Amino acid sequence: MFQKKVYLTWDEVPVLLSLEQASILLGIGIDAVRKHCVNNELPATKIGKTWHIDKQRLMEQFGYAKVR
């Protein structure tokens, strides 16, 4: 059976996050993450029908990393 990967630290998170991964890290629902992406409130790019959220920019936005 396929098991979902659970990330415990920012170091384990992939460079581009899915809506679901961002939802887990931010502690909000997937629909809320999608809304923030649509409203340009999160550093996201839509490719086709899929949102991709930039890990480094998200970390900077929420104070988890030093700005380069």
N, C-alpha and C positions, 0 to 999 in steps of 0.2 A: 504494500500500500504506500502511496506517495505521502510524505510528510512535509509540511511547510517548514521552511527555515526560520528560526526565531533568532533575531539579532539582539544581543545584550549590550553591545557598545557601539558607538559611532564608527570605530575602526573596523567592525565586522560588516558594516552596511555597504552595499555596492555603490559605485560612483553615481549611477542613475537609479532613482527610486521609483517604484510604482506607486499608484495611489494607495494601495493597501499597506505597503511598507511605511509610507509617510504617515498614514493614519495611525499605525501602531506606535511609531516613534513620537508623534505629536500628541497622542492620546485623544484624538477626535475621530469622528466618523468619516468613512470614505466619502460620503456625499458632501460633507463639509470641506474636505480636502479638495474635491473636484470644484466646488464653488470658489474656493480661494484661488485655484489655478485659473479658472475662467475669468475671474476678476483681477488677474495679474497681481495677486497678493502673495503668491508663492513663486519661487524661481522655477517655473515649469515651461516645458515646450510640448506641444501636441504634434505627434507624428502619426498621421492617419487618424485612427480613433483612440489612440493610446497616449496618455499623459506620461511624461518623463520629468522627474523633479531632480534638479542638480543638488547632490549631497553637499558639496563644499559651500555653495551659495546659501543653502538652507541652514547649514550650521552657522554660517556668519550672520544670517538674518536673526537667528534665535540665540546668538551669543555663545555658541558651543565651540567656536574656533576664532582664532585671531584673524583679522582681515589682513590679506596679503599686502 
